[in-house]
Structure formats: C-alpha cells, structure tokens
Amino acid sequence: MPALQPGAQAPDFTLASHVDSKLSLGGFKGRKTVVAFLPFAFTGG
C-alpha cells in the first residue's frame, strides 16, 4: 500500500480498543479526525 499524503483520506480500518471492544475509523465518517499511532509503553520502539 502506498504511503498516504497529507490531506488524503485514510482507508477504513478497525482496531482493538481498551475502552470498547473495537474502534473503526468509519465510525468517524463526516467528521474531521486526527489519527496518531504511538509506540506501546516499554516496547523499546
């Protein structure tokens, strides 16, 4: 998959959540959303 460019639409994806059982990007459709990925604590990343 090619890298996304700034301002491009992200593909829909679903991840496990510590709050709900799953969190889907499609649930935020129509709203401005910022997605950030951070390394998990103590993983050395």
N, C-alpha and C positions, 0 to 999 in steps of 0.2 A: 504494500500500500504506500503510495507516495505521501510525503510529508504535507501537512496542512499549511496553508499560507495564512498570514494574519487576516482576519475578517472573513475567512472561509467558513462554511457550515461544517460542523463536525458530524461524522456518521453516528447513527444511533447506536448506543451500547448499553449494557446492563451490568452492574457490579453488585457484589455483596455489600451490605451496609451494616454498620454497628447499631443503627437506630431502627431501621426497618429490615425486612428480610432481603429486599432487593431495591436498588435505585436505578432508574432508567433515565437516560438523557432525554428521551422522547417525552417524558412527563413534564419537561420544561419548555416544550414547543410553544413558540409565540412570545416568549419572554427572553429578555437579554440575560445571558447566563455566562459566568466565568467558570471554567473548569481548570483546576490546578492539581497536578499529581506531585505528591511529596513522598520522599523515601520513608518507609516504615521505621519507627524508632528502633535503634540498636541493631540494624541490619548491616551496618557498615557501608551503606550506599551513599 
